[in-house]
Amino acid sequence: MSTTATTRIVGAPVPRKEGVDKLVGRAQYVDDIERDGMWHGATVRSTIPRGIIRSVSFDPCIDWSEFTIVTAADVPGKNHIQLIVADQPCLAEGQVNHCDEAILLLAHPDKHKLLDAVRAVKIEYDPLPAVLSIEESEKQDPVILGEDNIIKSFLLEKGDVDSVWATAAHIVEGEYRTGAQEHLYIENNGMIAEWSAENGITVWGSLQCPYYVHKTLRAVFDLPDEKVRVIQTETGGAFGGKEDYPSTLGAHAGLLAMKSGHVVKMIYDRMEDLAATTKRHPSRVRHRTAVDKDGKLLAMEIDLATDGGAYSTLSSTVLSRATLHSCGPYVCPNIRVSSHAWATNTIPYGAFRGFGAPQAIFAIERHMDEIAAVLGIDPVELRRRNFLHDGDRNLTDQLMREPVILDQLLDHALAESDYFAKRERYARENAASAVKRGIGIAAFYHGSGFTGSGELYLNSLAGVDVTADGKVRVLVSNTEFGQGTNTILTQIAAEALNLDFSDVMMAPADTAHIPNSGPTVASRTSMVVGRLVERASLQLITMLREYAGLGEHPAREEFFAACERYRATHGKVESLCRYEAPPGIYWDDKKYHGEAYPAYAWAIYVAQVVVDTVTYSAEVEDFWAVQEVGRVLHPVLAKGQIEGGVAQGIGYALYEKVVWQNGHMANNQMTNYIMPTAADVPPIHVFFEEIPFRYGGYGAKGIGELPHDGPAPAILNAIRDATGVEFDTIPLLPEDLFTQLSALQAPAQRVHPPAVEPAVL
Amino acid sequence: MSEHWPIIRMTLNGVDRSVQTPPMKRLLDVLREDLRLTGTKEGCGEGECGSCSVRMDGELVNSCLVPVLQAEGAVIQTVEGLAANDKLHPLQEAFLKCGGAQCGICTPGMLMAAAQLIERNPHPGMAEIREGLAGNLCRCTGFMRIFESVIAAAAEAPESAMERVPNAR
């Protein structure tokens, strides 16, 4: 373990491993790949949220003999895409349960003929009543999934909440809502598939988790492991959006390839990608909190609901992470969290950076400001009085064994942002100005890696090998989609093997050649997989010392010479390691009690906003992100992760609204689904405090999801500071500010905008 | 290929090219499909994201909005034409050093927008950088590393570059 030792490559700003290929236009994304005789595929989708398929007919204006047509009847194996529960069909069979659900697939050699063909497939339905919101689902009439519309529920209890209410100095209640959010990776989903009786099915595509796709294809095609091969192509952004959907698209492209006998490419355009693929779960969180006269948290009762969409997909695990992050980084002796994921007739919601935590953290961090307002103390002070410290226990009774430095992070953030001086100045200046400024904070932690026993179930295997031409390769199924997987894992191997950065490369992300080191999700790559690569590298050195005469402190040439001696006697030079949990990990999945995560990343974010009470615009003027993520493996990539996450969080808070019309995303274009641009983002000041985590790769904890957790509550807290008005729903658009602020303004102050149609359509 | 289609001639990355193709085909598709230059990417197909940005006769254009007939006789530069003789362009060097590219899908368009910006304005201020890149969406970086990359590349730019462009500020 070398977490405190001086390192040569870990922590250095080495160039991104695949950087040059991306910068010169050479990197091969899925749509850049051409194959001789390749056909193109397209999808016929439902146009209603729920109903029985009465008939499918084909308009004779099209020569259908030129097309390959695939329906559910063509699925050789199981007609489902199973992430956790097998309730989502690969192709709808008899009934549709959401708009834009795939019913039928078409392939043709000329992709320009597909659009007309898709339109020429007529589907008639007997509509069924649809459920389109959490509240409608809660009524359980109609029941659209299982027996009660509940995809998953959790009850987490600590202490005795009910004993506290009668004697508490204050009880503060609040309800907080978050909307759907689209990943908006700039590369849409896409897959190429090839099938042969001899080799089975091979897919190439834009994806995060090769072995998730592999598992789906095995089931859909009823094939053994060795006849399914999944190869990741360069992936143009994912953010969780390519965690589960590629399984569906891979199966679709594969079915067309099998039936047509040709290689088939399926590339979604933006409108299809937005309408048909997963998004962040909408949420509604109700808090009831008892505090003493000094603001100490005495009891927290939390009712957390998410909209899961039409099928289970990953909703249960998203709900789990939301539940576990719902109390924030605070000490409270009495807690009850009751959480439910509700089925609705909308597209299945899925993984998105933070995975339920941003929703839960928005609620608790907004709520903390409301508690502070009731008590008449500064929100910073309220948080400080309740922070977790080393030796405390959190909501699952997990003992905080590692150092917790929230106070230090807070002090740093307050100093950098000049928080108190600005708060005082804005309070003084705002009264006389229509343009009001505010500053707000959010304190939070994010669990790294899979929840509870998740990493043990994954049982990840990762390692390194050495090729005959003298390159070390990192063997993992963890993928690069912008975050820097390639770079940090090769840094770790090069460091541990005492080689140059250029000596180490990634093995191709191809299930025929790489072990299953688990999915590239849950902020687990640096910590969990990084540690496996570190261990496997150190193990390789031991192997070479034992069997190939490698000496102490070998020069680079001696290392490779020893590898060749090892190869001569052992055939190949490969070292693999399997996951081992840090010691003392105990988790009770039934009671939700114990060590929920092996480590947490901690952060304090501060947002400075300006709200124009004439135009009702709200903008973030400046932003500070101070965090402790263990060892920072690469200073530039780490900053990039934080800044990118903060920008997405700003979008989540103030820009990005999915507009639903009868269960269909009505604004499924970049023209009217608005993300922050270069002109919108504020300066984002990023600071790291480093406390190496001894069980992470060279001391790293998770980093990727953390930055999406804090911006939205910090921004809405700042808007509350600016306006004195409580806003509890995101996204908060100018029209929402108008509605709430104008209701409070004296009639003479109001500026009435002209009546216009909503701009989204 | 149809003999009824016109032959479109253009100077692409310094090389004269001609292609017989439907006149209303998008320049983006002609570059990617007919000429197999796949560095230029499609992100939205409606001129919002800028991933397909190329330079055409000294202007930055969204190649998804340009019918190829408009490119007849034009001088076009794509990301493949930025590096000269295997030597990275200063912007590419700066993006590599400063972390301006993450997933890389917006990068070709972003580089073309940045190249357009610093050629017209070799030492842009932050407001000018933000404006110059506002038509190019990046979902990964939050733009900070990109701004830093452009500033770093601009610092390398010789003052004389200003003299080459008549309307440079």
Interface residues (C-beta under 8 A of the other chain):
Chain A: P13 P15 R16 E18 G19 V20 D21 K22 L23 V24 G25 R26 A27 Q28 Y29 D31 D32 E34 H183 L184 Y185 I186 E187 N188 E234 T235 G236 G237 A238 F239 D269 R270 F481 G482 Q483 G484 V636 L637 K639 G640 E643 G644 G645 V646 A647 Q648 Q669 M670 T671 M675 T677 A678 A679 V681 P683 I684
Chain B: R32 R36 L37 T38 G39 T40 K41 E42 G43 C44 G45 E46 E48 C49 S51 T78 V79 E80 L82 A83 L88 Q92 F95 L96 K97 C98 G99 A101 Q102 C103 G104 I105 C106 T107 P108 L111 I129 R130 E131 L133 A134 G135 N136 L137 C138 R139 C140 T141 G142 F143 M144 R145 I146 F147
